[in-house]
Amino acid sequence: MSEERETVESVRSAFAAEFEPFANAGVEAMSLDEAEASLRELGELKVRHTGKKSGIANAKKLIGKVAAEERSYIGKLVQSVEKEIAESLEIA
């Protein structure tokens, strides 16, 4: 596995680990204060994983640095991980 691919996969793993508490969180059983706190934490998670200094932003920078024959694959991998993150956050 290339270094770039490992970097993108580590971004995916880091997000999955941090997102897990939100994956099955049901707001029906939460108080208003708990729901607000959860929403704040989810917002912070979004910034950490999609913001300018996030792992996915750094992974996007790698696309231009890889060999031409790998660029397409790494680009698609980064896009798919970014899409997974965005969809997970949207659902939550």
PDB file with one MODEL, atoms N, CA, C and O in Angstrom:
MODEL        1
ATOM      1  N   MET A   1       0.863  -1.178   0.000  1.00  0.00           N
ATOM      2  CA  MET A   1       0.000   0.000   0.000  1.00  0.00           C
ATOM      3  C   MET A   1       0.901   1.230   0.000  1.00  0.00           C
ATOM      4  O   MET A   1       1.879   1.296   0.744  1.00  0.00           O
ATOM      5  N   SER A   2       0.565   2.191  -0.832  1.00  0.00           N
ATOM      6  CA  SER A   2       1.374   3.403  -0.921  1.00  0.00           C
ATOM      7  C   SER A   2       1.175   4.268   0.323  1.00  0.00           C
ATOM      8  O   SER A   2       0.183   4.147   1.042  1.00  0.00           O
ATOM      9  N   GLU A   3       2.131   5.122   0.542  1.00  0.00           N
ATOM     10  CA  GLU A   3       2.069   6.034   1.689  1.00  0.00           C
ATOM     11  C   GLU A   3       0.839   6.931   1.611  1.00  0.00           C
ATOM     12  O   GLU A   3       0.194   7.207   2.622  1.00  0.00           O
ATOM     13  N   GLU A   4       0.525   7.378   0.405  1.00  0.00           N
ATOM     14  CA  GLU A   4      -0.633   8.253   0.218  1.00  0.00           C
ATOM     15  C   GLU A   4      -1.926   7.519   0.547  1.00  0.00           C
ATOM     16  O   GLU A   4      -2.818   8.067   1.193  1.00  0.00           O
ATOM     17  N   ARG A   5      -2.014   6.282   0.098  1.00  0.00           N
ATOM     18  CA  ARG A   5      -3.223   5.494   0.381  1.00  0.00           C
ATOM     19  C   ARG A   5      -3.355   5.251   1.886  1.00  0.00           C
ATOM     20  O   ARG A   5      -4.454   5.322   2.436  1.00  0.00           O
ATOM     21  N   GLU A   6      -2.247   4.966   2.540  1.00  0.00           N
ATOM     22  CA  GLU A   6      -2.275   4.771   3.992  1.00  0.00           C
ATOM     23  C   GLU A   6      -2.749   6.040   4.696  1.00  0.00           C
ATOM     24  O   GLU A   6      -3.496   5.977   5.672  1.00  0.00           O
ATOM     25  N   THR A   7      -2.313   7.177   4.199  1.00  0.00           N
ATOM     26  CA  THR A   7      -2.729   8.453   4.784  1.00  0.00           C
ATOM     27  C   THR A   7      -4.234   8.633   4.665  1.00  0.00           C
ATOM     28  O   THR A   7      -4.895   9.019   5.629  1.00  0.00           O
ATOM     29  N   VAL A   8      -4.777   8.354   3.483  1.00  0.00           N
ATOM     30  CA  VAL A   8      -6.222   8.513   3.264  1.00  0.00           C
ATOM     31  C   VAL A   8      -6.994   7.513   4.117  1.00  0.00           C
ATOM     32  O   VAL A   8      -8.023   7.861   4.697  1.00  0.00           O
ATOM     33  N   GLU A   9      -6.515   6.286   4.200  1.00  0.00           N
ATOM     34  CA  GLU A   9      -7.186   5.275   5.020  1.00  0.00           C
ATOM     35  C   GLU A   9      -7.126   5.642   6.500  1.00  0.00           C
ATOM     36  O   GLU A   9      -8.058   5.350   7.249  1.00  0.00           O
ATOM     37  N   SER A  10      -6.037   6.279   6.924  1.00  0.00           N
ATOM     38  CA  SER A  10      -5.962   6.695   8.329  1.00  0.00           C
ATOM     39  C   SER A  10      -6.951   7.819   8.617  1.00  0.00           C
ATOM     40  O   SER A  10      -7.485   7.908   9.722  1.00  0.00           O
ATOM     41  N   VAL A  11      -7.199   8.680   7.622  1.00  0.00           N
ATOM     42  CA  VAL A  11      -8.218   9.727   7.766  1.00  0.00           C
ATOM     43  C   VAL A  11      -9.581   9.071   7.958  1.00  0.00           C
ATOM     44  O   VAL A  11     -10.350   9.474   8.831  1.00  0.00           O
ATOM     45  N   ARG A  12      -9.877   8.065   7.147  1.00  0.00           N
ATOM     46  CA  ARG A  12     -11.145   7.338   7.246  1.00  0.00           C
ATOM     47  C   ARG A  12     -11.287   6.692   8.625  1.00  0.00           C
ATOM     48  O   ARG A  12     -12.340   6.798   9.255  1.00  0.00           O
ATOM     49  N   SER A  13     -10.243   6.033   9.087  1.00  0.00           N
ATOM     50  CA  SER A  13     -10.282   5.351  10.379  1.00  0.00           C
ATOM     51  C   SER A  13     -10.449   6.324  11.538  1.00  0.00           C
ATOM     52  O   SER A  13     -11.210   6.068  12.471  1.00  0.00           O
ATOM     53  N   ALA A  14      -9.733   7.441  11.472  1.00  0.00           N
ATOM     54  CA  ALA A  14      -9.833   8.437  12.542  1.00  0.00           C
ATOM     55  C   ALA A  14     -11.246   8.996  12.628  1.00  0.00           C
ATOM     56  O   ALA A  14     -11.786   9.167  13.720  1.00  0.00           O
ATOM     57  N   PHE A  15     -11.846   9.280  11.472  1.00  0.00           N
ATOM     58  CA  PHE A  15     -13.216   9.787  11.483  1.00  0.00           C
ATOM     59  C   PHE A  15     -14.170   8.733  12.044  1.00  0.00           C
ATOM     60  O   PHE A  15     -15.011   9.037  12.890  1.00  0.00           O
ATOM     61  N   ALA A  16     -14.035   7.511  11.575  1.00  0.00           N
ATOM     62  CA  ALA A  16     -14.936   6.443  12.029  1.00  0.00           C
ATOM     63  C   ALA A  16     -14.865   6.268  13.542  1.00  0.00           C
ATOM     64  O   ALA A  16     -15.890   6.085  14.198  1.00  0.00           O
ATOM     65  N   ALA A  17     -13.667   6.323  14.089  1.00  0.00           N
ATOM     66  CA  ALA A  17     -13.508   6.163  15.535  1.00  0.00           C
ATOM     67  C   ALA A  17     -14.177   7.298  16.306  1.00  0.00           C
ATOM     68  O   ALA A  17     -14.843   7.060  17.314  1.00  0.00           O
ATOM     69  N   GLU A  18     -14.001   8.528  15.833  1.00  0.00           N
ATOM     70  CA  GLU A  18     -14.601   9.671  16.525  1.00  0.00           C
ATOM     71  C   GLU A  18     -16.103   9.770  16.288  1.00  0.00           C
ATOM     72  O   GLU A  18     -16.837  10.272  17.140  1.00  0.00           O
ATOM     73  N   PHE A  19     -16.558   9.296  15.141  1.00  0.00           N
ATOM     74  CA  PHE A  19     -17.966   9.431  14.784  1.00  0.00           C
ATOM     75  C   PHE A  19     -18.839   8.356  15.437  1.00  0.00           C
ATOM     76  O   PHE A  19     -20.051   8.535  15.555  1.00  0.00           O
ATOM     77  N   GLU A  20     -18.246   7.265  15.855  1.00  0.00           N
ATOM     78  CA  GLU A  20     -19.016   6.130  16.347  1.00  0.00           C
ATOM     79  C   GLU A  20     -20.063   6.469  17.400  1.00  0.00           C
ATOM     80  O   GLU A  20     -21.170   5.936  17.325  1.00  0.00           O
ATOM     81  N   PRO A  21     -19.772   7.331  18.383  1.00  0.00           N
ATOM     82  CA  PRO A  21     -20.815   7.670  19.362  1.00  0.00           C
ATOM     83  C   PRO A  21     -22.053   8.322  18.743  1.00  0.00           C
ATOM     84  O   PRO A  21     -23.142   8.251  19.312  1.00  0.00           O
ATOM     85  N   PHE A  22     -21.888   8.954  17.584  1.00  0.00           N
ATOM     86  CA  PHE A  22     -23.004   9.636  16.929  1.00  0.00           C
ATOM     87  C   PHE A  22     -23.756   8.727  15.959  1.00  0.00           C
ATOM     88  O   PHE A  22     -24.880   9.031  15.560  1.00  0.00           O
ATOM     89  N   ALA A  23     -23.135   7.615  15.583  1.00  0.00           N
ATOM     90  CA  ALA A  23     -23.698   6.737  14.549  1.00  0.00           C
ATOM     91  C   ALA A  23     -25.073   6.204  14.924  1.00  0.00           C
ATOM     92  O   ALA A  23     -25.963   6.122  14.079  1.00  0.00           O
ATOM     93  N   ASN A  24     -25.243   5.847  16.167  1.00  0.00           N
ATOM     94  CA  ASN A  24     -26.512   5.255  16.585  1.00  0.00           C
ATOM     95  C   ASN A  24     -27.190   6.052  17.691  1.00  0.00           C
ATOM     96  O   ASN A  24     -28.028   5.531  18.428  1.00  0.00           O
ATOM     97  N   ALA A  25     -26.819   7.308  17.794  1.00  0.00           N
ATOM     98  CA  ALA A  25     -27.390   8.141  18.849  1.00  0.00           C
ATOM     99  C   ALA A  25     -28.824   8.510  18.485  1.00  0.00           C
ATOM    100  O   ALA A  25     -29.079   9.109  17.440  1.00  0.00           O
ATOM    101  N   GLY A  26     -29.732   8.151  19.343  1.00  0.00           N
ATOM    102  CA  GLY A  26     -31.125   8.513  19.137  1.00  0.00           C
ATOM    103  C   GLY A  26     -31.465   9.747  19.939  1.00  0.00           C
ATOM    104  O   GLY A  26     -31.325   9.748  21.162  1.00  0.00           O
ATOM    105  N   VAL A  27     -31.904  10.791  19.279  1.00  0.00           N
ATOM    106  CA  VAL A  27     -32.212  12.029  19.992  1.00  0.00           C
ATOM    107  C   VAL A  27     -33.512  11.923  20.767  1.00  0.00           C
ATOM    108  O   VAL A  27     -33.790  12.758  21.629  1.00  0.00           O
ATOM    109  N   GLU A  28     -34.304  10.917  20.475  1.00  0.00           N
ATOM    110  CA  GLU A  28     -35.589  10.783  21.171  1.00  0.00           C
ATOM    111  C   GLU A  28     -35.406  10.618  22.676  1.00  0.00           C
ATOM    112  O   GLU A  28     -36.222  11.105  23.458  1.00  0.00           O
ATOM    113  N   ALA A  29     -34.341   9.935  23.086  1.00  0.00           N
ATOM    114  CA  ALA A  29     -34.123   9.670  24.503  1.00  0.00           C
ATOM    115  C   ALA A  29     -33.304  10.755  25.193  1.00  0.00           C
ATOM    116  O   ALA A  29     -33.048  10.672  26.394  1.00  0.00           O
ATOM    117  N   MET A  30     -32.892  11.772  24.438  1.00  0.00           N
ATOM    118  CA  MET A  30     -32.055  12.839  25.007  1.00  0.00           C
ATOM    119  C   MET A  30     -32.898  13.993  25.517  1.00  0.00           C
ATOM    120  O   MET A  30     -33.977  14.288  25.002  1.00  0.00           O
ATOM    121  N   SER A  31     -32.366  14.637  26.552  1.00  0.00           N
ATOM    122  CA  SER A  31     -32.971  15.891  26.991  1.00  0.00           C
ATOM    123  C   SER A  31     -32.534  16.969  26.002  1.00  0.00           C
ATOM    124  O   SER A  31     -31.658  16.741  25.168  1.00  0.00           O
ATOM    125  N   LEU A  32     -33.145  18.129  26.103  1.00  0.00           N
ATOM    126  CA  LEU A  32     -32.790  19.225  25.216  1.00  0.00           C
ATOM    127  C   LEU A  32     -31.326  19.623  25.390  1.00  0.00           C
ATOM    128  O   LEU A  32     -30.624  19.866  24.408  1.00  0.00           O
ATOM    129  N   ASP A  33     -30.869  19.689  26.634  1.00  0.00           N
ATOM    130  CA  ASP A  33     -29.471  20.038  26.897  1.00  0.00           C
ATOM    131  C   ASP A  33     -28.521  19.001  26.304  1.00  0.00           C
ATOM    132  O   ASP A  33     -27.493  19.357  25.727  1.00  0.00           O
ATOM    133  N   GLU A  34     -28.861  17.727  26.443  1.00  0.00           N
ATOM    134  CA  GLU A  34     -28.023  16.666  25.879  1.00  0.00           C
ATOM    135  C   GLU A  34     -27.998  16.748  24.359  1.00  0.00           C
ATOM    136  O   GLU A  34     -26.945  16.571  23.746  1.00  0.00           O
ATOM    137  N   ALA A  35     -29.135  17.012  23.751  1.00  0.00           N
ATOM    138  CA  ALA A  35     -29.215  17.119  22.296  1.00  0.00           C
ATOM    139  C   ALA A  35     -28.402  18.313  21.798  1.00  0.00           C
ATOM    140  O   ALA A  35     -27.718  18.218  20.780  1.00  0.00           O
ATOM    141  N   GLU A  36     -28.476  19.432  22.513  1.00  0.00           N
ATOM    142  CA  GLU A  36     -27.693  20.612  22.125  1.00  0.00           C
ATOM    143  C   GLU A  36     -26.200  20.341  22.252  1.00  0.00           C
ATOM    144  O   GLU A  36     -25.422  20.735  21.383  1.00  0.00           O
ATOM    145  N   ALA A  37     -25.799  19.676  23.321  1.00  0.00           N
ATOM    146  CA  ALA A  37     -24.387  19.342  23.517  1.00  0.00           C
ATOM    147  C   ALA A  37     -23.913  18.384  22.423  1.00  0.00           C
ATOM    148  O   ALA A  37     -22.806  18.517  21.901  1.00  0.00           O
ATOM    149  N   SER A  38     -24.757  17.431  22.092  1.00  0.00           N
ATOM    150  CA  SER A  38     -24.423  16.479  21.038  1.00  0.00           C
ATOM    151  C   SER A  38     -24.278  17.177  19.692  1.00  0.00           C
ATOM    152  O   SER A  38     -23.378  16.853  18.918  1.00  0.00           O
ATOM    153  N   LEU A  39     -25.148  18.121  19.414  1.00  0.00           N
ATOM    154  CA  LEU A  39     -25.083  18.882  18.166  1.00  0.00           C
ATOM    155  C   LEU A  39     -23.807  19.724  18.104  1.00  0.00           C
ATOM    156  O   LEU A  39     -23.176  19.828  17.053  1.00  0.00           O
ATOM    157  N   ARG A  40     -23.435  20.321  19.234  1.00  0.00           N
ATOM    158  CA  ARG A  40     -22.188  21.093  19.293  1.00  0.00           C
ATOM    159  C   ARG A  40     -20.984  20.188  19.027  1.00  0.00           C
ATOM    160  O   ARG A  40     -20.089  20.540  18.258  1.00  0.00           O
ATOM    161  N   GLU A  41     -20.974  19.015  19.673  1.00  0.00           N
ATOM    162  CA  GLU A  41     -19.878  18.065  19.474  1.00  0.00           C
ATOM    163  C   GLU A  41     -19.813  17.595  18.028  1.00  0.00           C
ATOM    164  O   GLU A  41     -18.727  17.420  17.476  1.00  0.00           O
ATOM    165  N   LEU A  42     -20.960  17.393  17.425  1.00  0.00           N
ATOM    166  CA  LEU A  42     -21.013  16.982  16.024  1.00  0.00           C
ATOM    167  C   LEU A  42     -20.459  18.084  15.119  1.00  0.00           C
ATOM    168  O   LEU A  42     -19.757  17.797  14.149  1.00  0.00           O
ATOM    169  N   GLY A  43     -20.768  19.330  15.429  1.00  0.00           N
ATOM    170  CA  GLY A  43     -20.225  20.457  14.674  1.00  0.00           C
ATOM    171  C   GLY A  43     -18.708  20.535  14.787  1.00  0.00           C
ATOM    172  O   GLY A  43     -18.016  20.793  13.803  1.00  0.00           O
ATOM    173  N   GLU A  44     -18.201  20.310  15.991  1.00  0.00           N
ATOM    174  CA  GLU A  44     -16.754  20.318  16.197  1.00  0.00           C
ATOM    175  C   GLU A  44     -16.097  19.170  15.443  1.00  0.00           C
ATOM    176  O   GLU A  44     -15.016  19.329  14.875  1.00  0.00           O
ATOM    177  N   LEU A  45     -16.749  18.024  15.441  1.00  0.00           N
ATOM    178  CA  LEU A  45     -16.254  16.859  14.700  1.00  0.00           C
ATOM    179  C   LEU A  45     -16.197  17.169  13.209  1.00  0.00           C
ATOM    180  O   LEU A  45     -15.240  16.803  12.526  1.00  0.00           O
ATOM    181  N   LYS A  46     -17.218  17.841  12.715  1.00  0.00           N
ATOM    182  CA  LYS A  46     -17.255  18.209  11.297  1.00  0.00           C
ATOM    183  C   LYS A  46     -16.076  19.104  10.944  1.00  0.00           C
ATOM    184  O   LYS A  46     -15.413  18.887   9.929  1.00  0.00           O
ATOM    185  N   VAL A  47     -15.813  20.100  11.767  1.00  0.00           N
ATOM    186  CA  VAL A  47     -14.697  21.012  11.509  1.00  0.00           C
ATOM    187  C   VAL A  47     -13.371  20.256  11.544  1.00  0.00           C
ATOM    188  O   VAL A  47     -12.511  20.466  10.688  1.00  0.00           O
ATOM    189  N   ARG A  48     -13.205  19.374  12.535  1.00  0.00           N
ATOM    190  CA  ARG A  48     -11.952  18.617  12.654  1.00  0.00           C
ATOM    191  C   ARG A  48     -11.692  17.739  11.435  1.00  0.00           C
ATOM    192  O   ARG A  48     -10.540  17.526  11.055  1.00  0.00           O
ATOM    193  N   HIS A  49     -12.753  17.232  10.827  1.00  0.00           N
ATOM    194  CA  HIS A  49     -12.569  16.264   9.746  1.00  0.00           C
ATOM    195  C   HIS A  49     -12.838  16.797   8.349  1.00  0.00           C
ATOM    196  O   HIS A  49     -12.573  16.104   7.367  1.00  0.00           O
ATOM    197  N   THR A  50     -13.364  18.024   8.237  1.00  0.00           N
ATOM    198  CA  THR A  50     -13.611  18.578   6.898  1.00  0.00           C
ATOM    199  C   THR A  50     -13.069  19.999   6.740  1.00  0.00           C
ATOM    200  O   THR A  50     -13.139  20.565   5.649  1.00  0.00           O
ATOM    201  N   GLY A  51     -12.541  20.568   7.790  1.00  0.00           N
ATOM    202  CA  GLY A  51     -12.054  21.949   7.734  1.00  0.00           C
ATOM    203  C   GLY A  51     -10.745  22.091   6.978  1.00  0.00           C
ATOM    204  O   GLY A  51     -10.197  21.115   6.465  1.00  0.00           O
ATOM    205  N   LYS A  52     -10.252  23.320   6.915  1.00  0.00           N
ATOM    206  CA  LYS A  52      -9.037  23.637   6.160  1.00  0.00           C
ATOM    207  C   LYS A  52      -7.811  22.866   6.631  1.00  0.00           C
ATOM    208  O   LYS A  52      -6.936  22.537   5.830  1.00  0.00           O
ATOM    209  N   LYS A  53      -7.748  22.581   7.909  1.00  0.00           N
ATOM    210  CA  LYS A  53      -6.570  21.897   8.460  1.00  0.00           C
ATOM    211  C   LYS A  53      -6.858  20.438   8.792  1.00  0.00           C
ATOM    212  O   LYS A  53      -6.132  19.823   9.573  1.00  0.00           O
ATOM    213  N   SER A  54      -7.899  19.891   8.209  1.00  0.00           N
ATOM    214  CA  SER A  54      -8.299  18.516   8.496  1.00  0.00           C
ATOM    215  C   SER A  54      -7.432  17.507   7.742  1.00  0.00           C
ATOM    216  O   SER A  54      -6.673  17.856   6.839  1.00  0.00           O
ATOM    217  N   GLY A  55      -7.571  16.271   8.139  1.00  0.00           N
ATOM    218  CA  GLY A  55      -6.866  15.194   7.462  1.00  0.00           C
ATOM    219  C   GLY A  55      -7.273  15.066   6.011  1.00  0.00           C
ATOM    220  O   GLY A  55      -6.428  14.793   5.159  1.00  0.00           O
ATOM    221  N   ILE A  56      -8.549  15.256   5.709  1.00  0.00           N
ATOM    222  CA  ILE A  56      -9.010  15.122   4.329  1.00  0.00           C
ATOM    223  C   ILE A  56      -8.463  16.275   3.488  1.00  0.00           C
ATOM    224  O   ILE A  56      -8.160  16.079   2.311  1.00  0.00           O
ATOM    225  N   ALA A  57      -8.331  17.460   4.057  1.00  0.00           N
ATOM    226  CA  ALA A  57      -7.733  18.589   3.330  1.00  0.00           C
ATOM    227  C   ALA A  57      -6.276  18.295   3.013  1.00  0.00           C
ATOM    228  O   ALA A  57      -5.801  18.597   1.918  1.00  0.00           O
ATOM    229  N   ASN A  58      -5.568  17.708   3.968  1.00  0.00           N
ATOM    230  CA  ASN A  58      -4.175  17.333   3.731  1.00  0.00           C
ATOM    231  C   ASN A  58      -4.080  16.225   2.686  1.00  0.00           C
ATOM    232  O   ASN A  58      -3.159  16.214   1.870  1.00  0.00           O
ATOM    233  N   ALA A  59      -5.028  15.298   2.713  1.00  0.00           N
ATOM    234  CA  ALA A  59      -5.034  14.216   1.723  1.00  0.00           C
ATOM    235  C   ALA A  59      -5.254  14.769   0.323  1.00  0.00           C
ATOM    236  O   ALA A  59      -4.677  14.262  -0.639  1.00  0.00           O
ATOM    237  N   LYS A  60      -6.078  15.799   0.197  1.00  0.00           N
ATOM    238  CA  LYS A  60      -6.303  16.423  -1.115  1.00  0.00           C
ATOM    239  C   LYS A  60      -5.006  17.011  -1.662  1.00  0.00           C
ATOM    240  O   LYS A  60      -4.770  16.987  -2.870  1.00  0.00           O
ATOM    241  N   LYS A  61      -4.176  17.531  -0.783  1.00  0.00           N
ATOM    242  CA  LYS A  61      -2.905  18.105  -1.206  1.00  0.00           C
ATOM    243  C   LYS A  61      -1.963  17.037  -1.744  1.00  0.00           C
ATOM    244  O   LYS A  61      -1.099  17.324  -2.573  1.00  0.00           O
ATOM    245  N   LEU A  62      -2.130  15.809  -1.275  1.00  0.00           N
ATOM    246  CA  LEU A  62      -1.274  14.712  -1.727  1.00  0.00           C
ATOM    247  C   LEU A  62      -1.542  14.328  -3.179  1.00  0.00           C
ATOM    248  O   LEU A  62      -0.651  13.818  -3.857  1.00  0.00           O
ATOM    249  N   ILE A  63      -2.740  14.563  -3.654  1.00  0.00           N
ATOM    250  CA  ILE A  63      -3.125  14.127  -4.998  1.00  0.00           C
ATOM    251  C   ILE A  63      -2.144  14.646  -6.042  1.00  0.00           C
ATOM    252  O   ILE A  63      -1.730  13.900  -6.929  1.00  0.00           O
ATOM    253  N   GLY A  64      -1.777  15.899  -5.944  1.00  0.00           N
ATOM    254  CA  GLY A  64      -0.867  16.480  -6.919  1.00  0.00           C
ATOM    255  C   GLY A  64       0.573  16.018  -6.773  1.00  0.00           C
ATOM    256  O   GLY A  64       1.388  16.229  -7.671  1.00  0.00           O
ATOM    257  N   LYS A  65       0.887  15.398  -5.663  1.00  0.00           N
ATOM    258  CA  LYS A  65       2.264  14.988  -5.400  1.00  0.00           C
ATOM    259  C   LYS A  65       2.551  13.542  -5.778  1.00  0.00           C
ATOM    260  O   LYS A  65       3.711  13.131  -5.809  1.00  0.00           O
ATOM    261  N   VAL A  66       1.513  12.769  -6.066  1.00  0.00           N
ATOM    262  CA  VAL A  66       1.739  11.362  -6.402  1.00  0.00           C
ATOM    263  C   VAL A  66       2.080  11.215  -7.876  1.00  0.00           C
ATOM    264  O   VAL A  66       1.839  12.114  -8.680  1.00  0.00           O
ATOM    265  N   ALA A  67       2.635  10.082  -8.206  1.00  0.00           N
ATOM    266  CA  ALA A  67       2.981   9.794  -9.596  1.00  0.00           C
ATOM    267  C   ALA A  67       1.716   9.837 -10.456  1.00  0.00           C
ATOM    268  O   ALA A  67       0.625   9.509  -9.989  1.00  0.00           O
ATOM    269  N   ALA A  68       1.875  10.239 -11.696  1.00  0.00           N
ATOM    270  CA  ALA A  68       0.736  10.411 -12.611  1.00  0.00           C
ATOM    271  C   ALA A  68      -0.120   9.163 -12.709  1.00  0.00           C
ATOM    272  O   ALA A  68      -1.345   9.260 -12.781  1.00  0.00           O
ATOM    273  N   GLU A  69       0.503   7.988 -12.713  1.00  0.00           N
ATOM    274  CA  GLU A  69      -0.270   6.748 -12.851  1.00  0.00           C
ATOM    275  C   GLU A  69      -1.097   6.411 -11.614  1.00  0.00           C
ATOM    276  O   GLU A  69      -2.046   5.632 -11.700  1.00  0.00           O
ATOM    277  N   GLU A  70      -0.751   6.985 -10.477  1.00  0.00           N
ATOM    278  CA  GLU A  70      -1.515   6.752  -9.244  1.00  0.00           C
ATOM    279  C   GLU A  70      -2.502   7.873  -8.944  1.00  0.00           C
ATOM    280  O   GLU A  70      -3.400   7.706  -8.119  1.00  0.00           O
ATOM    281  N   ARG A  71      -2.343   8.998  -9.598  1.00  0.00           N
ATOM    282  CA  ARG A  71      -3.115  10.198  -9.275  1.00  0.00           C
ATOM    283  C   ARG A  71      -4.617   9.954  -9.345  1.00  0.00           C
ATOM    284  O   ARG A  71      -5.352  10.368  -8.447  1.00  0.00           O
ATOM    285  N   SER A  72      -5.075   9.300 -10.380  1.00  0.00           N
ATOM    286  CA  SER A  72      -6.507   9.053 -10.542  1.00  0.00           C
ATOM    287  C   SER A  72      -7.049   8.205  -9.393  1.00  0.00           C
ATOM    288  O   SER A  72      -8.101   8.508  -8.831  1.00  0.00           O
ATOM    289  N   TYR A  73      -6.330   7.154  -9.054  1.00  0.00           N
ATOM    290  CA  TYR A  73      -6.773   6.265  -7.979  1.00  0.00           C
ATOM    291  C   TYR A  73      -6.821   7.011  -6.645  1.00  0.00           C
ATOM    292  O   TYR A  73      -7.819   6.937  -5.927  1.00  0.00           O
ATOM    293  N   ILE A  74      -5.753   7.725  -6.316  1.00  0.00           N
ATOM    294  CA  ILE A  74      -5.700   8.458  -5.046  1.00  0.00           C
ATOM    295  C   ILE A  74      -6.781   9.542  -5.022  1.00  0.00           C
ATOM    296  O   ILE A  74      -7.422   9.755  -3.992  1.00  0.00           O
ATOM    297  N   GLY A  75      -6.982  10.216  -6.134  1.00  0.00           N
ATOM    298  CA  GLY A  75      -8.022  11.240  -6.212  1.00  0.00           C
ATOM    299  C   GLY A  75      -9.401  10.674  -5.941  1.00  0.00           C
ATOM    300  O   GLY A  75     -10.187  11.259  -5.196  1.00  0.00           O
ATOM    301  N   LYS A  76      -9.693   9.529  -6.550  1.00  0.00           N
ATOM    302  CA  LYS A  76     -10.996   8.880  -6.330  1.00  0.00           C
ATOM    303  C   LYS A  76     -11.139   8.404  -4.891  1.00  0.00           C
ATOM    304  O   LYS A  76     -12.215   8.503  -4.302  1.00  0.00           O
ATOM    305  N   LEU A  77     -10.056   7.891  -4.329  1.00  0.00           N
ATOM    306  CA  LEU A  77     -10.094   7.430  -2.938  1.00  0.00           C
ATOM    307  C   LEU A  77     -10.367   8.596  -1.992  1.00  0.00           C
ATOM    308  O   LEU A  77     -11.186   8.479  -1.081  1.00  0.00           O
ATOM    309  N   VAL A  78      -9.690   9.708  -2.203  1.00  0.00           N
ATOM    310  CA  VAL A  78      -9.905  10.888  -1.365  1.00  0.00           C
ATOM    311  C   VAL A  78     -11.345  11.368  -1.493  1.00  0.00           C
ATOM    312  O   VAL A  78     -11.984  11.691  -0.492  1.00  0.00           O
ATOM    313  N   GLN A  79     -11.856  11.416  -2.715  1.00  0.00           N
ATOM    314  CA  GLN A  79     -13.240  11.847  -2.926  1.00  0.00           C
ATOM    315  C   GLN A  79     -14.227  10.908  -2.241  1.00  0.00           C
ATOM    316  O   GLN A  79     -15.208  11.363  -1.653  1.00  0.00           O
ATOM    317  N   SER A  80     -13.977   9.608  -2.310  1.00  0.00           N
ATOM    318  CA  SER A  80     -14.921   8.671  -1.691  1.00  0.00           C
ATOM    319  C   SER A  80     -14.905   8.796  -0.166  1.00  0.00           C
ATOM    320  O   SER A  80     -15.954   8.718   0.473  1.00  0.00           O
ATOM    321  N   VAL A  81     -13.727   8.988   0.414  1.00  0.00           N
ATOM    322  CA  VAL A  81     -13.635   9.160   1.871  1.00  0.00           C
ATOM    323  C   VAL A  81     -14.304  10.465   2.285  1.00  0.00           C
ATOM    324  O   VAL A  81     -15.024  10.507   3.282  1.00  0.00           O
ATOM    325  N   GLU A  82     -14.069  11.522   1.526  1.00  0.00           N
ATOM    326  CA  GLU A  82     -14.708  12.806   1.825  1.00  0.00           C
ATOM    327  C   GLU A  82     -16.226  12.685   1.735  1.00  0.00           C
ATOM    328  O   GLU A  82     -16.943  13.249   2.561  1.00  0.00           O
ATOM    329  N   LYS A  83     -16.712  11.958   0.745  1.00  0.00           N
ATOM    330  CA  LYS A  83     -18.156  11.760   0.584  1.00  0.00           C
ATOM    331  C   LYS A  83     -18.722  10.946   1.752  1.00  0.00           C
ATOM    332  O   LYS A  83     -19.796  11.263   2.263  1.00  0.00           O
ATOM    333  N   GLU A  84     -18.015   9.912   2.170  1.00  0.00           N
ATOM    334  CA  GLU A  84     -18.451   9.105   3.321  1.00  0.00           C
ATOM    335  C   GLU A  84     -18.576   9.978   4.566  1.00  0.00           C
ATOM    336  O   GLU A  84     -19.561   9.893   5.298  1.00  0.00           O
ATOM    337  N   ILE A  85     -17.568  10.817   4.797  1.00  0.00           N
ATOM    338  CA  ILE A  85     -17.574  11.689   5.967  1.00  0.00           C
ATOM    339  C   ILE A  85     -18.762  12.645   5.901  1.00  0.00           C
ATOM    340  O   ILE A  85     -19.507  12.789   6.871  1.00  0.00           O
ATOM    341  N   ALA A  86     -18.932  13.288   4.762  1.00  0.00           N
ATOM    342  CA  ALA A  86     -20.028  14.261   4.597  1.00  0.00           C
ATOM    343  C   ALA A  86     -21.386  13.601   4.768  1.00  0.00           C
ATOM    344  O   ALA A  86     -22.264  14.162   5.425  1.00  0.00           O
ATOM    345  N   GLU A  87     -21.574  12.425   4.193  1.00  0.00           N
ATOM    346  CA  GLU A  87     -22.859  11.733   4.303  1.00  0.00           C
ATOM    347  C   GLU A  87     -23.136  11.304   5.740  1.00  0.00           C
ATOM    348  O   GLU A  87     -24.262  11.425   6.221  1.00  0.00           O
ATOM    349  N   SER A  88     -22.124  10.809   6.415  1.00  0.00           N
ATOM    350  CA  SER A  88     -22.292  10.400   7.812  1.00  0.00           C
ATOM    351  C   SER A  88     -22.688  11.580   8.684  1.00  0.00           C
ATOM    352  O   SER A  88     -23.580  11.475   9.526  1.00  0.00           O
ATOM    353  N   LEU A  89     -22.014  12.703   8.473  1.00  0.00           N
ATOM    354  CA  LEU A  89     -22.331  13.893   9.257  1.00  0.00           C
ATOM    355  C   LEU A  89     -23.740  14.396   8.944  1.00  0.00           C
ATOM    356  O   LEU A  89     -24.462  14.825   9.844  1.00  0.00           O
ATOM    357  N   GLU A  90     -24.124  14.345   7.685  1.00  0.00           N
ATOM    358  CA  GLU A  90     -25.459  14.805   7.290  1.00  0.00           C
ATOM    359  C   GLU A  90     -26.555  13.935   7.916  1.00  0.00           C
ATOM    360  O   GLU A  90     -27.569  14.450   8.387  1.00  0.00           O
ATOM    361  N   ILE A  91     -26.349  12.634   7.917  1.00  0.00           N
ATOM    362  CA  ILE A  91     -27.332  11.712   8.485  1.00  0.00           C
ATOM    363  C   ILE A  91     -27.475  11.940   9.987  1.00  0.00           C
ATOM    364  O   ILE A  91     -28.581  11.937  10.528  1.00  0.00           O
ATOM    365  N   ALA A  92     -26.338  12.138  10.648  1.00  0.00           N
ATOM    366  CA  ALA A  92     -26.362  12.342  12.109  1.00  0.00           C
ATOM    367  C   ALA A  92     -27.060  13.643  12.440  1.00  0.00           C
ATOM    368  O   ALA A  92     -27.184  13.996  13.613  1.00  0.00           O
TER     369      ALA A  92
ENDMDL
END
